[in-house]
């Protein structure tokens, strides 16, 4: 876990306790010799889970936050790190299953007990807490006084291709992560977002129970989860597969709102952006760039591809991009060049991208982007999700199906030329004194329908729109160094205000045909007293 503060914040979310399942004969229980079980075996399938979630939506919400022994709550971070799972006690490690599961221990800020079940042939049984699963090290934890019903705080998955390193994990509220082919973690996904960036505060729904379905040699593992919060309940099913490129997750989510929800975030993504080539506001670090993702990508229902570079804004920003019958969206780390980061410990160029494909039509809605100021890379300050046009209402059943692609780059990308770099700086004409303040934007495009051609007579022009101010000194020309085209322009603010200016650009040929995806940006002009002209 590279972001300790982020994971702590995630786990301060509300958790809940759910109802009782119907008993089944103990003779039908599936057993794993490496794990102990507790309670009675129970029939289980996704339809049953949806029924449970619907039933609980009509009941008062109860939190299990902090319901664990004081000796675990009082652990220091260093003591908590002394606790590690014993791989020889992993779930399914005594079978030919291509997946193993290791549990995360409760303690320190991980104070919400989560109940985890194993499922085989439609029968579920709760996995008991067993101190033999863990090496408690010098944590000071007395395992003899801990109950078998203690629970866990989450789990991680391992694959036969590499039993040493996990490829996916579920821990903290409804957060989960996976890796791409580099086996590197980065951004996170969530089951649901509620009221993100609302003045009243964000609500963090929690996965309170998991059901792990034994794969029986199949190259997939099925995870069911019960989601609960004061505003809603939900039933989730994840089908995970792993290939040479990364991890795929097919998700079915069914929600049962307890009350009206104005800002419902479906398939939310959480990432980090502190410093990049387009935003040097936090320029005190020696590394040139620090981010898990460098842009938000969208594929709209009318086949437009949009690229929105991320920023670390001076104040919270909330942008909404209308997307009727959205075809896909995601947070992408396009820049895979080590030289641009120079981080030999965390390796930001290896971070996975996450692309989300709706299965079926989601109808009217928008992709919302929230950017929060940060001074540290330990804070995940970027959130994106799909928001339905109509607020959720109590008594409804809301169903969403989608696929998550955890790859280096999305499997679906624009067939047009793609933006590979965005740079900004002071505008004006080199060698001439500046008479007024302007800001320069330089956007590089590569690939697509027009490969680089030195000396080509093809006419390429930038189409630029600005919500405010004046656009000047525009150009688009081939550039051998990037084997593509570079568009440039200056924006002159219309007044002294710091109100954001929305920008939009794409390249087209002499016949009006679009040659590139659409680049979109939001720029906040500096205050008037900070608009230095830097004339000699």
Secondary structure, 3 states (H helix, E strand, C coil): CCCHHHHHHHHCCCCCCCCCCCECCHHHCCCCCCCCEEEEEEECCHHHHHHHHHHHHCCCCCCCECCCCHHHHCCCHHHHCCCEECHHHCECCCCCCCEEEEEECCECCECECEEEEEEECCEEEEECCCHHHEECCCCCCCHHHCCCCCCECEEEEEECCEEEEEEEEEECCCEEEECECCCCCCCEEECEEECCCCCCCCECCEEEEEEEECCCCCCCEEEEEEEECCCEEEEEEEEEEECCCEEEEEEEEEEEECCCECCEEEEEEEECEEEECCECCCCCCCCCCEECCCEEEEECCCCCEEEEECCCCCCCEEEEEECCCCCEEEEECCCCCHHHCCCCCCCHHHCCEEEEEECCCCCCEEEEEEECCCCCCCCCCEEEEEEECCCECCCCCEEEEEEEEEECCCCCCCCCEEEEEEEEEECCCCCCCCCCCCEEEEEEEECCCCCCCCCCCCCEEEEEEECCCEEEEEEEEEEHHHCEEEEEEEEECCCCCCCEEEEEEEEEECCCCECECEEEEEEECCCHHHCCCCCC
